[in-house]
Amino acid sequence: MARLALPAALTALAEAAAWLESRSCTPTVEAETAHAAGVADRWPTASREALAAQVDVIIAFGGDGTLLDAASVVAHSPADVPLLGVNLGRLGFLTEAGRSDMMAALGAVVEGRTRTETRLLLSGSVIRAGERAIDRLALNDIVVTRGALSRMIELDVAVDDQFVSHVKADGLIVASATGSTAYNLSAGGPIVHPAVDALVLTPIAPHTLTNRPLVLPATARITLRPDRDSRSDFVVTFDGQFGAPLEPGDIVDISRALRVLSLLRFSPRTHFDMLREKLQWGK
């Protein structure tokens, strides 16, 4: 898969596919990406829904957004295949390889020299009139926020059926440890090492300055109840890849998913190396 609007990503995908073919591998390209890259008649293609079931590894060419898109493809498929990210964007915090070491990463995959990191997935449901209207998984975060023209939102937060607080803010982020360096960090939340089994609740621009981020055990079940009397519009988003408006009376239920996501690593870089390199942390 590749970021369709980024020519460099499409070029890198074609080069990687040709390299893999020269090593007796059969690359399968996601159908829309194959057409955008002009390789639909060169290698087998598969729809987004069928891709994970037809490959051993999914390689995402782009940035973190492209990897999150690929993560959604795997998470919503019955197949459990690992992901490798090749960064052709700007930050690329989740991606393992850059353009310069792409072939080295592919070589490590083909020769079995990679290691696998498993990451917690978030499971989010929108409960509407007692029924599940939306069921989605997310790698980074699930966010309830205000609509484009809306004012500050209000919602009640409960953890394991215990009332936590009434939040007045522009929104509320529920992030995994993986997602702690994404929207959560921009909103003032803590950096959590990805090996830590935790969820983070972070308000976005809270009305009350004492309303601070909260770190919870990964076993927690978080319930968000938007104020049904509020005149604000509410929107729920999953990894910034899928979003839907909430209706009055909707409840957002978030917990740890039953499955995990696998990311392939080949370089000796640690999480702290990534923080210093990508986020200029500690500098």
C-alpha positions in Angstrom: 0.0 0.0 0.0 1.1 3.5 -0.7 0.0 7.1 -0.1 -1.8 7.8 -3.4 -1.1 11.5 -3.5 2.6 11.1 -3.0 4.5 10.2 -6.2 7.6 9.3 -4.3 5.7 6.7 -2.4 4.2 5.2 -5.6 7.7 5.1 -7.2 9.2 3.4 -4.1 6.4 0.8 -4.1 7.1 -0.1 -7.8 10.9 -0.3 -7.1 10.3 -2.5 -4.0 7.9 -4.8 -5.9 10.5 -5.2 -8.7 13.2 -6.0 -6.2 11.1 -8.6 -4.5 10.2 -10.2 -7.8 13.9 -10.5 -8.6 14.3 -12.4 -5.4 11.6 -15.0 -6.4 8.9 -13.3 -4.3 5.4 -12.6 -5.7 4.4 -9.0 -4.8 0.7 -8.4 -4.5 -0.4 -4.7 -4.7 -3.5 -3.2 -3.3 -5.8 -2.5 -6.3 -6.2 1.2 -6.0 -2.5 1.7 -5.3 -1.6 -0.5 -8.2 -3.7 1.7 -10.6 -2.2 4.9 -9.2 1.3 3.5 -9.6 0.6 2.2 -13.1 1.5 -1.4 -12.2 -1.9 -3.1 -12.2 -1.0 -5.2 -15.3 2.5 -6.1 -13.9 1.7 -7.8 -10.6 -1.3 -9.4 -8.9 -3.6 -7.0 -7.1 -6.1 -7.4 -4.3 -8.8 -5.3 -2.8 -8.3 -3.6 0.6 -10.6 -6.1 2.2 -8.8 -9.1 0.7 -5.2 -7.9 0.9 -4.2 -9.2 4.3 -5.4 -12.7 3.5 -3.3 -12.9 0.4 0.1 -11.7 1.6 2.7 -12.7 4.3 3.7 -9.0 5.0 2.0 -5.7 4.3 4.4 -2.9 3.4 3.2 0.7 3.7 4.9 3.4 1.7 4.3 6.9 2.9 4.2 8.2 6.5 2.5 7.4 9.7 -1.0 8.1 8.2 -0.3 5.4 5.5 0.8 2.9 8.1 -2.3 3.6 10.2 -4.4 3.0 7.1 -2.6 -0.3 6.6 -3.0 -1.1 10.3 -6.8 -0.6 9.8 -6.7 -3.0 6.8 -5.1 -5.7 9.0 -7.1 -5.0 12.1 -10.4 -5.4 10.3 -9.3 -8.5 8.5 -9.4 -12.1 10.0 -5.8 -12.5 8.8 -3.0 -11.6 11.2 -0.1 -10.4 9.1 2.8 -8.0 10.2 3.4 -4.5 8.9 6.5 -2.8 7.7 6.5 0.9 7.2 8.7 2.8 4.7 8.7 6.5 5.4 8.4 8.8 2.4 6.6 11.5 4.4 7.9 13.9 7.1 7.8 12.5 10.6 7.3 8.8 10.1 7.5 7.9 13.8 5.8 4.5 13.3 7.6 3.6 10.1 10.7 1.4 10.4 12.7 2.3 7.2 13.4 5.3 5.2 14.0 5.7 1.5 17.8 5.2 1.9 17.5 1.9 3.8 14.4 0.5 2.1 16.3 -2.3 0.3 18.1 -3.3 3.5 14.7 -3.6 5.2 13.3 -5.7 2.3 16.4 -7.9 2.5 15.9 -8.4 6.2 12.3 -9.4 5.6 13.1 -11.9 2.8 16.0 -13.4 4.8 14.0 -13.7 8.0 16.2 -11.2 10.0 13.4 -9.0 11.3 12.0 -9.0 14.8 8.4 -8.5 15.7 6.8 -6.0 18.1 3.2 -6.5 19.1 1.1 -3.4 19.8 -2.1 -3.1 21.7 -5.2 -2.2 19.6 -8.1 -0.2 20.9 -11.7 -1.4 20.3 -14.3 1.3 20.1 -18.1 1.0 19.8 -20.8 3.6 19.4 -23.9 2.4 21.3 -27.1 3.9 19.9 -30.5 3.0 21.3 -29.0 -0.1 23.0 -27.5 -1.4 19.7 -23.9 -1.2 18.4 -24.0 1.3 15.6 -20.3 1.4 15.0 -17.5 -1.1 15.8 -13.9 -0.2 14.9 -10.4 -0.9 15.9 -7.6 1.7 16.2 -3.8 1.5 16.8 -3.2 5.0 18.0 -6.3 6.6 19.4 -10.1 7.0 19.5 -11.1 10.7 19.8 -14.4 12.4 20.6 -14.3 16.0 19.5 -16.5 18.9 18.5 -17.7 19.4 14.9 -16.1 22.0 12.7 -18.5 24.8 13.6 -19.3 23.6 17.1 -18.5 25.1 20.5 -16.8 23.4 23.4 -18.3 19.9 24.2 -19.2 18.4 27.5 -19.2 14.7 28.3 -19.2 12.3 31.2 -16.3 9.9 31.6 -16.5 6.6 33.4 -13.9 3.8 33.9 -15.1 0.3 34.7 -18.5 1.9 35.5 -16.9 4.2 38.0 -17.6 7.9 37.4 -14.4 9.8 36.7 -15.3 13.4 35.7 -17.5 15.7 33.6 -15.2 17.0 30.9 -15.6 20.4 29.3 -13.1 20.7 26.4 -12.7 20.7 22.7 -12.5 17.0 22.8 -11.1 13.9 24.6 -8.4 11.5 23.3 -8.2 7.9 24.4 -4.8 6.8 23.3 -2.8 3.6 23.4 0.9 3.6 24.4 1.7 3.5 20.7 -0.5 6.6 20.1 0.9 8.5 23.0 3.4 10.2 20.7 0.7 11.2 18.2 -2.3 13.5 18.9 -2.0 12.7 22.6 1.4 14.3 22.7 0.3 17.4 20.8 -2.6 17.8 23.3 -0.1 17.8 26.3 -0.4 14.1 27.1 2.5 11.9 28.4 4.9 9.9 26.3 4.3 6.2 27.2 6.8 3.5 26.2 5.0 1.1 23.8 5.9 -1.9 26.0 3.7 -0.5 28.8 0.2 -1.9 29.0 -1.7 1.3 29.4 -4.4 3.6 28.0 -4.2 7.4 28.3 -7.1 9.8 28.7 -6.2 13.3 27.5 -8.6 16.3 27.2 -8.1 18.7 24.3 -8.0 22.3 25.4 -9.9 21.7 28.6 -12.0 24.4 30.1 -10.7 23.6 33.6 -6.9 23.7 33.8 -6.8 21.1 36.6 -8.3 18.6 34.2 -5.1 16.7 33.4 -4.2 13.6 31.4 -4.9 10.3 33.1 -3.0 7.0 32.6 -5.1 3.9 33.1 -4.4 0.1 33.0 -4.9 -1.4 29.6 -7.7 -3.6 31.2 -9.9 -0.6 31.8 -13.2 -0.1 30.0 -13.8 3.6 29.2 -17.3 4.9 28.7 -17.9 8.4 27.2 -21.3 9.9 27.4 -21.7 13.1 25.5 -24.1 15.6 27.2 -27.4 15.0 25.4 -28.5 18.5 26.3 -25.4 20.1 24.7 -26.0 22.2 21.6 -22.6 21.1 20.3 -22.0 18.6 17.5 -20.0 15.5 18.5 -17.7 13.5 16.2 -15.8 10.3 16.9 -12.7 9.4 15.0 -10.5 6.3 14.9 -6.8 6.9 14.2 -7.8 9.9 12.1 -8.7 7.4 9.4 -12.4 6.9 10.0 -14.9 9.3 11.6 -18.6 9.6 12.2 -21.0 12.1 13.8 -22.6 11.1 17.1 -26.3 11.4 17.7 -28.0 12.6 20.9 -27.9 9.8 23.4 -25.0 7.9 21.8 -22.4 6.3 24.1 -18.8 5.6 23.1 -17.4 2.5 24.7 -13.6 1.9 24.5 -11.5 -1.0 25.7 -8.5 -3.1 24.8 -9.1 -5.2 21.7 -8.8 -9.0 21.9 -6.2 -9.0 19.1 -2.9 -7.2 18.7 -1.0 -5.7 15.7 2.5 -6.8 14.7 5.1 -4.4 13.4 8.3 -5.6 11.8 11.6 -4.1 12.9 15.1 -4.7 11.4 17.2 -1.8 12.7 18.9 -1.7 16.1 17.2 1.6 16.9 15.4 1.8 20.3 12.3 3.7 21.2 14.5 6.3 22.8 16.5 6.7 19.6 13.3 7.3 17.8 12.2 10.0 20.3 15.5 11.8 19.9 15.7 11.4 16.1 12.0 12.0 15.1 10.8 14.3 17.9 14.1 16.0 18.9 13.3 14.8 22.4 15.7 15.9 25.1 17.5 18.4 22.7 
